[in-house]
């Protein structure tokens, strides 16, 4: 077993947190508009220069390249102006779970950001899905509803219109019925199932830790049950009832059962060269259709194989 996870998070090297990319400029859109109009009126580019930026493929919205002048942008969007062209890519092998006129759901691969970060703007699930939809219609776009960690695979959903996205976000805690995850952790769990309520805090390095209950803490509710186990590892079915940053990883780590491959909070083994955490189910009441909607991504086969080998 590892040392207490509080010791582990102190070791994290944060040197690269101070590194800033300089190959683009980023602006947060302050009002709804068409893209060309916003470049001219909001950012004060001349009409000719604004058109050149778009024609030369130097503009992206939340990391997805956009070149059409009348593309609709919304308050809060990240408008990025790059120094080098940003080309759209063909996305024929996108792992789509479900798609209709309102939603698109994918089985996000591990190692892929859900949305853009300070360091990475284009290698994201948001970009992949946008490329896929814009190949059908250049005016198509998506809106973020929720996120899962870069290192986590599984169910990730986007809305296709702003109104639905905002409704889902605003009512998220009311309408979501289940957020289920599979996790492979080190060791054998003494308690084969458990309901855990704790409080999470964020330190100066933006890492989460479990602390004593207080008004400043974020209450965190997690349940797990053991599905399979070996002498070395346990496969858990985990359900979260609060959506806190790194909730599962920190909660299980605080029990000294780190998720395999989690070098952010612990130092467990990494037999699969990935974080062994997978979002397998998202179920919620559709706010417009008023019916239960359920999306599932099957357990990665390597999780089961790992337990068999162990």
KALINPE-V882009 format. One record per backbone hydrogen bond with DSSP energy under -0.5 kcal/mol. NH is the residue of the N-H (numbers start at 0). CO is the residue of the C=O. If there is no record, write none. Layout:
NH:CO
NH:CO
This chain:
6:3
7:3
8:4
9:5
10:6
10:7
11:8
13:11
16:13
17:14
18:15
24:80
26:78
28:26
28:76
32:72
34:70
35:68
37:33
38:34
39:35
40:36
41:36
41:37
42:37
44:38
49:45
50:46
51:47
52:48
53:49
54:50
55:51
56:53
57:52
59:79
60:63
61:59
61:77
63:60
64:62
65:58
70:67
72:32
75:28
76:73
78:26
78:76
79:59
79:77
80:24
81:57
81:79
82:22
85:56
86:84
93:90
95:93
96:104
97:104
99:102
103:157
104:97
105:155
106:94
107:105
107:153
110:149
111:108
111:149
112:122
116:119
123:121
124:112
125:113
127:123
128:124
129:125
130:126
131:127
132:128
133:129
134:130
135:132
136:132
139:136
142:158
144:145
144:156
145:156
151:148
152:276
153:107
154:278
155:105
157:103
158:142
159:101
164:160
165:161
166:162
167:163
168:164
169:165
170:166
171:168
173:170
174:170
175:171
176:282
177:282
179:280
180:237
181:277
182:235
183:275
184:182
184:233
185:257
186:231
191:189
193:223
195:193
195:221
197:219
198:210
199:217
200:208
202:206
205:202
208:200
210:198
216:213
217:199
218:216
219:197
221:195
222:238
223:193
224:236
225:191
226:234
227:234
229:232
230:309
233:184
234:227
235:182
235:233
236:224
237:180
237:235
238:222
239:178
240:220
241:220
243:241
246:243
249:245
250:246
251:247
252:248
253:249
254:250
254:251
255:252
256:251
259:183
260:268
261:258
262:260
265:261
272:269
275:259
276:274
277:181
278:152
279:179
279:277
280:179
281:294
282:177
283:292
284:174
285:283
285:290
289:285
292:283
294:281
296:279
302:299
303:299
304:300
305:301
306:302
307:303
308:304
309:305
